[in-house]
Amino acid sequence: MEVAPRYRMINPENVTSLDQFNQVLRSLLDGLRSKAASGGSLLKFATGNTSAPDFKTLYGLVQCTLDLSELQCNDCLDTIAGRIPDCCNGKEGATIEAPSCKLRYEIYRFYHPSADELTPPSNDPATTKGKDGNNTRNIIIIIVSAVVGFVILIIFISIFLRTRKFKEKFEGNFSDNGPYDNNRNLILSSLAPYVHINNGGFYNTSIGQDLNQVYALALCRGDSPSNESCNNCVKATSQSIMTQCPYQKEAFTWGDKEPPCLVRYADHSVSGILDLPPVLVEYVGNLTDLVKSNLTEFHQTWVSLMDGLVKEVSMGSSSLKFTTKKAKFNTFQKIYALMQCTPDLSLGDCDVCLRQSVAESQACCLRTIGGNVQRANCYFGWALSPFYSPHTDASPSVSTTRPQINSTVDNYNGMSTFQKYDSLVQS
């Protein structure tokens, strides 16, 4: 069993009645933990909801990997629930993940309603015995239970994976195969070839009209080694966000590639607009004894490094706001850090985005060996070992040549394509 978690905070809004909310949350999670832990080898999963302060409803979901025993599942969920005061106290929603278990709670329903009606099997089907000893009846029970359990497992594995990597605003849905759906698929499928690292790795575009207009952007992290790597990342991330956010009108993700890239779409213009929530915070490991022996020096070096990075990135150009730096804090170890804003942000908005991310990382993860904070407008990562391309320690240069825009994308009906240099509007 592994319980060293990484966590994401999906809903950064603060609750108004902290003590009452925490009491309701503890009660909900305790009940779900017990229910999931008592599940058999087919499913260790539970969802539920309860009344929360201010006439709200609090929804929860917990799950353990199937290899855990009842005691191990209970301990894993109890351990990560114990991290809530450190990372997410007073927040209306959060997700905490460990390799062996996860939990999530929100003030809106984020899972399929049918999940509340399902109960994990408390015993393995193979051990089910009829009181009358009828072998035929036992076989039927085993087969039916196995089939039902398998179907339930597939459903909730899908739900679990859907919530792992994507931050969604849940501000309205759209219908399958409707105009918005078609426009979203078209624009996201067309992003990758138009993102070029020699021009900052940023591309901003829109398609459609009126209520069916879709806005989208892509940004490759500044340490992307080549156009091919950048394009492949945007292509894979665009496909993933269409799959994992099938009906949301607005979503973003930095994806799973290394180095990652940002893909974002919405039903309204997002160009140059700072959007702090939602946020993904991840961290790994614990500080080594070598660092713990001098925490004061480590903290001072960390804070000074991040402050300098924020200032440098914020003052970047309208083509590129990206910097990496490293700082030595003892004879043997260094802190490595990377920051980036979407280049359409103003100096002030970039500063706010990054400082908020630094504050959240400092609040949750300063006793770890690294982490990152991902937003729709900025990215911040740090570690005690190199995690970005070495050539990026010197600020990368950006071509000042006017980009050549391939006209094939602009030929789509109702699509307007714009970058920092151009605005091409179709009639």
Backbone torsions as a table, in degrees:
resi	resn	phi	psi	omega
1	MET	NA	130.2	178.5
2	GLU	-117.3	127.5	-175.7
3	VAL	-123.5	5.8	176.1
4	ALA	-72.2	106.9	-169.2
5	PRO	-92.7	165.0	158.4
6	ARG	-119.8	148.5	-176.4
7	TYR	-129.2	155.0	172.8
8	ARG	-127.3	141.9	179.8
9	MET	-112.1	103.0	-172.2
10	ILE	-83.7	-35.5	-177.7
11	ASN	-116.6	100.8	-174.8
12	PRO	-83.4	3.0	-179.9
13	GLU	-69.5	142.6	-178.7
14	ASN	-86.6	145.4	174.9
15	VAL	-77.9	158.9	-178.6
16	THR	-96.8	-26.5	179.7
17	SER	-120.2	83.0	-168.9
18	LEU	-60.1	-52.4	-176.2
19	ASP	-61.9	-44.1	-179.8
20	GLN	-67.0	-40.4	178.5
21	PHE	-63.2	-45.9	-179.4
22	ASN	-62.2	-37.1	178.4
23	GLN	-65.4	-44.1	177.9
24	VAL	-64.3	-41.8	-179.8
25	LEU	-63.4	-45.9	179.6
26	ARG	-60.0	-43.4	-178.9
27	SER	-63.5	-43.6	-179.9
28	LEU	-63.5	-48.0	-177.4
29	LEU	-67.8	-34.9	177.2
30	ASP	-61.9	-44.3	179.6
31	GLY	-65.9	-41.5	179.4
32	LEU	-68.4	-37.7	178.7
33	ARG	-61.0	-45.5	179.5
34	SER	-62.7	-41.0	-179.2
35	LYS	-66.5	-43.9	-179.3
36	ALA	-69.0	-42.3	-177.5
37	ALA	-63.5	-31.2	-178.3
38	SER	-81.4	-2.8	177.4
39	GLY	-66.3	157.2	-179.1
40	GLY	-83.2	-159.6	-176.7
41	SER	-77.0	-5.2	179.9
42	LEU	-91.2	-29.5	-175.7
43	LEU	-162.6	125.8	171.9
44	LYS	-122.3	83.7	-168.6
45	PHE	-153.2	143.8	177.6
46	ALA	-155.7	144.4	172.8
47	THR	-131.0	161.2	177.9
48	GLY	-177.2	173.8	178.3
49	ASN	-147.8	161.3	-180.0
50	THR	-154.3	161.7	178.9
51	SER	-71.6	135.5	179.9
52	ALA	-117.7	168.7	179.8
53	PRO	-59.4	160.0	177.3
54	ASP	62.2	34.3	174.5
55	PHE	62.0	29.5	177.9
56	LYS	-103.1	163.3	175.4
57	THR	-114.6	132.2	179.9
58	LEU	-103.0	125.3	-179.6
59	TYR	-108.9	143.0	-179.4
60	GLY	-136.2	154.5	177.6
61	LEU	-145.3	133.9	174.6
62	VAL	-134.6	152.8	179.2
63	GLN	-158.0	143.6	173.7
64	CYS	-119.8	155.8	171.8
65	THR	-68.5	152.4	-170.7
66	LEU	-73.1	-12.8	-179.2
67	ASP	-80.4	-8.1	-178.5
68	LEU	-81.8	145.6	171.3
69	SER	-76.8	173.2	178.6
70	GLU	-59.9	-43.3	-179.1
71	LEU	-66.4	-41.9	-179.3
72	GLN	-66.5	-40.7	177.7
73	CYS	-62.6	-44.5	178.8
74	ASN	-60.1	-44.3	-178.7
75	ASP	-67.2	-40.4	-179.3
76	CYS	-62.6	-48.5	-180.0
77	LEU	-66.4	-36.4	178.8
78	ASP	-65.3	-38.0	-179.2
79	THR	-66.5	-47.3	-177.5
80	ILE	-73.5	-28.6	174.3
81	ALA	-64.7	-30.3	177.7
82	GLY	-68.4	-12.7	177.5
83	ARG	-84.7	-10.4	-177.1
84	ILE	-57.0	-45.0	179.3
85	PRO	-60.8	-29.1	-178.2
86	ASP	-78.4	-37.8	-172.0
87	CYS	-103.7	-33.1	-162.2
88	CYS	-137.5	18.3	-175.4
89	ASN	-60.4	128.3	178.5
90	GLY	84.2	5.8	179.4
91	LYS	-95.6	147.6	-176.9
92	GLU	-76.3	-9.7	179.1
93	GLY	-166.0	148.3	178.7
94	ALA	-162.5	159.2	171.0
95	THR	-127.8	132.9	175.6
96	ILE	-124.4	126.7	-176.3
97	GLU	-121.7	140.9	169.1
98	ALA	-128.4	163.7	179.8
99	PRO	-56.5	-27.7	-175.1
100	SER	-107.8	-8.2	-179.3
101	CYS	-162.6	165.6	177.1
102	LYS	-150.7	159.5	171.7
103	LEU	-144.2	153.4	176.0
104	ARG	-148.2	142.8	172.7
105	TYR	-141.0	147.1	-178.9
106	GLU	-150.2	165.3	174.9
107	ILE	-95.4	16.4	171.7
108	TYR	-138.9	157.0	179.7
109	ARG	-73.9	121.5	-177.7
110	PHE	-115.4	5.1	177.6
111	TYR	-128.8	167.9	-177.5
112	HIS	-66.4	136.2	-177.3
113	PRO	-55.9	-30.1	-177.7
114	SER	-65.8	-17.4	-178.6
115	ALA	-63.1	-31.7	-179.5
116	ASP	-66.5	-21.3	-175.3
117	GLU	-92.1	-5.9	-175.8
118	LEU	-98.6	141.4	178.8
119	THR	-120.6	124.6	178.3
120	PRO	-60.0	142.9	176.7
121	PRO	-62.7	131.7	-176.2
122	SER	-80.7	-18.3	179.4
123	ASN	-135.5	154.7	177.2
124	ASP	-65.6	139.5	-179.1
125	PRO	-58.4	-31.6	-175.9
126	ALA	-64.9	-20.8	-177.8
127	THR	-97.7	-0.6	-178.3
128	THR	-69.0	130.9	-179.1
129	LYS	-132.7	134.5	175.2
130	GLY	-77.9	146.8	-179.1
131	LYS	-63.8	-30.6	-177.4
132	ASP	-87.0	-1.0	176.6
133	GLY	72.2	14.7	-178.7
134	ASN	-71.8	114.0	-175.9
135	ASN	-65.4	-37.3	-179.3
136	THR	-62.7	-43.3	179.6
137	ARG	-64.0	-39.1	178.7
138	ASN	-62.9	-41.7	-179.4
139	ILE	-63.9	-42.9	178.8
140	ILE	-61.6	-44.5	179.8
141	ILE	-60.6	-42.3	-179.4
142	ILE	-62.7	-46.7	-177.3
143	ILE	-64.2	-48.0	-178.9
144	VAL	-62.2	-45.0	-178.9
145	SER	-63.5	-40.1	-179.4
146	ALA	-65.0	-43.3	-179.8
147	VAL	-65.1	-47.4	179.7
148	VAL	-61.7	-43.9	179.7
149	GLY	-62.6	-39.4	-179.9
150	PHE	-65.5	-43.6	178.7
151	VAL	-61.9	-45.3	178.9
152	ILE	-60.9	-42.2	-179.2
153	LEU	-61.4	-45.0	179.8
154	ILE	-62.0	-41.9	-179.8
155	ILE	-59.8	-46.1	-172.8
156	PHE	-85.0	-21.5	167.9
157	ILE	-63.5	-41.2	177.7
158	SER	-61.5	-44.9	178.9
159	ILE	-63.0	-43.0	-178.7
160	PHE	-61.3	-47.0	-179.6
161	LEU	-66.6	-34.2	-178.9
162	ARG	-63.3	-31.8	-176.7
163	THR	-94.2	-0.1	-172.3
164	ARG	-74.8	-44.8	-166.5
165	LYS	-116.2	-0.5	-170.7
166	PHE	-122.4	139.7	178.6
167	LYS	-106.3	117.6	-173.0
168	GLU	-120.4	145.7	-179.7
169	LYS	-87.2	-20.2	178.7
170	PHE	54.0	40.0	178.5
171	GLU	-103.3	61.6	178.3
172	GLY	103.4	147.0	179.0
173	ASN	-117.4	170.1	174.7
174	PHE	-130.7	167.2	-174.8
175	SER	-93.4	153.3	175.7
176	ASP	-58.7	136.0	172.0
177	ASN	61.5	16.4	174.8
178	GLY	-84.4	178.0	-178.6
179	PRO	-59.1	-41.3	-179.7
180	TYR	-66.8	-42.0	178.1
181	ASP	-59.7	-47.2	-178.9
182	ASN	-64.6	-41.3	178.7
183	ASN	-66.0	-40.4	179.0
184	ARG	-62.4	-46.5	-179.8
185	ASN	-62.4	-39.0	-179.0
186	LEU	-66.9	-46.1	-175.1
187	ILE	-70.9	-38.9	180.0
188	LEU	-71.2	-32.9	178.2
189	SER	-71.3	-16.3	-175.1
190	SER	-103.3	-2.8	-172.5
191	LEU	-68.4	-46.7	-164.8
192	ALA	-52.3	-49.0	-174.4
193	PRO	-65.4	-12.8	-173.8
194	TYR	-101.9	6.0	178.7
195	VAL	-101.8	118.6	-175.8
196	HIS	-124.1	127.2	-176.0
197	ILE	-70.5	-24.3	179.7
198	ASN	-74.4	-5.7	174.2
199	ASN	-120.5	28.6	175.7
200	GLY	95.4	-6.1	177.8
201	GLY	68.0	28.4	-175.6
202	PHE	-126.2	138.0	178.2
203	TYR	-146.0	138.1	-172.7
204	ASN	-135.4	129.1	-173.7
205	THR	-154.2	170.9	176.2
206	SER	-150.1	163.2	180.0
207	ILE	-150.4	149.6	176.4
208	GLY	92.8	-176.1	-177.3
209	GLN	-139.7	152.3	173.5
210	ASP	52.4	-129.1	-174.9
211	LEU	-70.3	-15.8	-178.8
212	ASN	-100.4	9.3	179.4
213	GLN	-75.8	136.1	179.8
214	VAL	-120.7	130.2	176.5
215	TYR	-106.4	141.2	-178.6
216	ALA	-146.5	152.2	174.6
217	LEU	-145.7	159.0	175.8
218	ALA	-138.9	144.4	178.6
219	LEU	-143.5	120.3	174.5
220	CYS	-84.3	141.2	177.6
221	ARG	-62.5	147.5	-170.0
222	GLY	-63.1	-15.0	179.1
223	ASP	-97.5	15.1	174.9
224	SER	-58.9	127.3	-171.3
225	PRO	-74.9	-20.9	-175.8
226	SER	-159.7	164.1	174.7
227	ASN	-60.8	-38.5	-179.6
228	GLU	-61.6	-45.2	178.2
229	SER	-62.2	-43.2	179.2
230	CYS	-62.2	-49.4	-178.5
231	ASN	-62.9	-41.5	179.2
232	ASN	-63.4	-37.9	178.4
233	CYS	-65.3	-47.2	-179.2
234	VAL	-63.2	-40.0	179.7
235	LYS	-63.0	-48.5	-179.0
236	ALA	-66.3	-40.4	-178.6
237	THR	-69.2	-37.1	176.8
238	SER	-63.4	-42.7	177.4
239	GLN	-63.4	-40.9	-178.3
240	SER	-65.6	-42.9	-176.6
241	ILE	-68.6	-31.3	175.6
242	MET	-67.5	-34.7	-179.8
243	THR	-77.4	-44.3	-172.7
244	GLN	-83.6	-19.8	176.1
245	CYS	-121.9	69.2	-168.3
246	PRO	-67.8	-26.1	-173.5
247	TYR	-130.0	3.9	-177.1
248	GLN	-80.9	134.7	-180.0
249	LYS	-76.0	-15.3	-179.4
250	GLU	-146.2	132.6	179.1
251	ALA	-163.0	161.4	171.9
252	PHE	-149.7	158.4	173.8
253	THR	-158.0	150.6	172.0
254	TRP	-94.3	-0.1	172.4
255	GLY	71.8	-169.0	-174.1
256	ASP	-115.0	-2.6	-177.7
257	LYS	-75.2	160.5	173.4
258	GLU	-124.0	121.0	-7.3
259	PRO	-70.4	154.5	-176.4
260	PRO	-77.1	172.1	176.0
261	CYS	-143.7	153.1	-179.1
262	LEU	-94.6	131.6	169.0
263	VAL	-127.2	131.0	-176.7
264	ARG	-141.9	142.7	173.5
265	TYR	-141.7	159.0	-179.1
266	ALA	-161.0	167.2	176.7
267	ASP	-94.6	15.3	176.4
268	HIS	-147.4	161.5	-178.9
269	SER	-65.2	134.4	179.0
270	VAL	-118.0	4.7	-176.4
271	SER	-67.2	122.2	176.4
272	GLY	72.4	11.5	-176.9
273	ILE	-106.4	123.1	178.4
274	LEU	-75.1	129.1	-178.1
275	ASP	-133.9	94.1	-174.0
276	LEU	-71.1	-53.1	175.8
277	PRO	-88.9	153.9	-3.0
278	PRO	-81.8	176.8	-175.2
279	VAL	-143.7	145.7	174.4
280	LEU	-114.1	124.9	177.7
281	VAL	-119.2	127.3	179.3
282	GLU	-128.0	148.2	175.0
283	TYR	-150.1	160.3	-178.3
284	VAL	-140.0	147.4	169.3
285	GLY	66.6	-179.2	177.8
286	ASN	-127.3	153.3	179.2
287	LEU	-59.1	141.7	178.2
288	THR	-74.7	163.9	178.4
289	ASP	-61.1	-30.9	179.8
290	LEU	-63.6	-35.9	177.9
291	VAL	-79.4	-40.4	-177.4
292	LYS	-60.8	-25.3	-178.8
293	SER	-70.2	-14.7	179.0
294	ASN	-145.4	63.0	-176.7
295	LEU	-64.5	-34.4	-178.1
296	THR	-61.4	-47.6	178.4
297	GLU	-63.1	-40.5	178.9
298	PHE	-61.2	-48.0	-178.6
299	HIS	-63.2	-42.1	-179.9
300	GLN	-63.7	-43.4	179.0
301	THR	-64.7	-42.7	-179.3
302	TRP	-60.6	-49.9	-177.2
303	VAL	-64.3	-42.6	-179.8
304	SER	-64.3	-41.2	179.1
305	LEU	-62.2	-46.4	-177.1
306	MET	-67.8	-36.9	179.4
307	ASP	-63.9	-42.5	178.4
308	GLY	-65.4	-38.2	179.1
309	LEU	-64.8	-44.9	-179.7
310	VAL	-57.0	-46.5	-178.8
311	LYS	-63.0	-43.2	-177.4
312	GLU	-67.7	-43.9	-179.2
313	VAL	-66.7	-42.9	-178.1
314	SER	-60.4	-30.9	-178.4
315	MET	-88.7	10.0	177.4
316	GLY	-65.5	174.1	-175.0
317	SER	-82.8	177.9	176.1
318	SER	-76.2	-1.4	177.2
319	SER	-102.2	-32.0	-174.7
320	LEU	-154.5	125.0	172.8
321	LYS	-123.9	86.5	-173.5
322	PHE	-155.0	136.7	177.0
323	THR	-154.5	149.1	169.3
324	THR	-125.1	150.8	176.9
325	LYS	-151.8	161.8	173.8
326	LYS	-136.9	151.8	-178.7
327	ALA	-139.4	136.0	179.8
328	LYS	-88.7	128.0	179.7
329	PHE	-118.6	-7.6	167.1
330	ASN	-155.3	-175.9	-173.9
331	THR	-61.7	-30.2	-170.3
332	PHE	-110.0	-19.0	-168.7
333	GLN	-128.5	152.6	178.1
334	LYS	-130.5	158.9	172.3
335	ILE	-107.2	128.0	178.9
336	TYR	-108.6	138.1	-178.0
337	ALA	-143.3	152.6	-179.3
338	LEU	-141.8	136.8	176.2
339	MET	-138.1	149.1	177.9
340	GLN	-156.3	140.5	170.9
341	CYS	-117.5	154.2	168.9
342	THR	-63.1	134.7	-172.3
343	PRO	-68.0	-9.9	178.3
344	ASP	-79.5	-8.6	178.9
345	LEU	-75.4	148.3	173.0
346	SER	-73.4	166.5	177.1
347	LEU	-55.1	-47.4	-177.3
348	GLY	-65.2	-42.2	-179.3
349	ASP	-68.6	-38.2	176.9
350	CYS	-63.1	-43.0	178.3
351	ASP	-58.9	-45.4	-179.9
352	VAL	-63.5	-45.2	-178.0
353	CYS	-59.6	-47.3	-177.5
354	LEU	-71.9	-40.3	-179.8
355	ARG	-65.8	-36.9	175.9
356	GLN	-63.6	-40.1	179.4
357	SER	-67.0	-41.4	177.3
358	VAL	-61.9	-42.8	-179.6
359	ALA	-62.3	-40.9	-179.7
360	GLU	-69.9	-38.5	176.9
361	SER	-66.2	-39.9	179.3
362	GLN	-66.1	-36.3	-177.8
363	ALA	-70.1	-34.9	-172.7
364	CYS	-104.1	-30.2	-158.4
365	CYS	-129.5	15.1	-173.8
366	LEU	-76.3	-8.5	174.5
367	ARG	-100.6	17.5	179.3
368	THR	-109.6	-179.5	-178.8
369	ILE	-101.0	8.2	177.3
370	GLY	161.3	165.4	178.3
371	GLY	-179.7	178.6	175.9
372	ASN	-149.5	156.7	177.3
373	VAL	-128.5	124.3	-174.3
374	GLN	-118.4	128.0	176.0
375	ARG	-129.4	173.5	179.4
376	ALA	-71.5	-15.9	-177.7
377	ASN	-118.7	-13.0	-176.8
378	CYS	-155.8	162.1	-178.9
379	TYR	-136.5	136.3	178.3
380	PHE	-137.4	125.8	177.4
381	GLY	-138.2	148.9	176.6
382	TRP	-150.6	158.0	179.3
383	ALA	-164.4	166.7	177.2
384	LEU	-91.8	9.5	174.8
385	SER	-144.4	156.8	-177.9
386	PRO	-61.0	134.3	178.6
387	PHE	-132.8	4.1	178.2
388	TYR	-129.0	167.2	-177.7
389	SER	-62.4	132.6	-175.4
390	PRO	-57.9	-31.9	-176.3
391	HIS	-68.0	-13.1	-177.7
392	THR	-83.9	-2.6	175.1
393	ASP	-63.2	-24.7	168.6
394	ALA	-99.0	135.0	-175.4
395	SER	-54.9	126.3	-178.6
396	PRO	-67.4	147.5	178.8
397	SER	-86.9	154.8	179.6
398	VAL	-123.0	133.9	179.5
399	SER	-65.0	138.2	176.4
400	THR	-95.7	3.7	179.2
401	THR	-71.6	136.0	178.4
402	ARG	-60.8	124.3	-175.8
403	PRO	-67.7	146.0	174.9
404	GLN	-90.6	119.5	-177.6
405	ILE	-98.9	118.9	178.1
406	ASN	-64.7	127.6	-172.8
407	SER	-78.1	-6.5	-175.5
408	THR	-64.7	-39.1	179.6
409	VAL	-67.9	-35.0	-177.2
410	ASP	-69.3	-11.9	-178.3
411	ASN	-80.8	-7.8	177.9
412	TYR	-65.8	137.2	-176.3
413	ASN	-62.4	126.9	175.6
414	GLY	79.7	12.5	-175.4
415	MET	-101.8	133.7	171.7
416	SER	-113.1	133.3	-178.0
417	THR	-117.5	128.5	179.2
418	PHE	-143.2	145.3	172.1
419	GLN	-125.3	-169.2	179.8
420	LYS	-68.8	-16.1	-178.6
421	TYR	-106.3	-25.6	-168.4
422	ASP	-131.2	156.1	170.4
423	SER	-140.7	107.2	-177.9
424	LEU	-113.4	115.6	-175.7
425	VAL	-114.6	127.6	177.7
426	GLN	-82.4	143.8	177.7
427	SER	-80.9	NA	NA
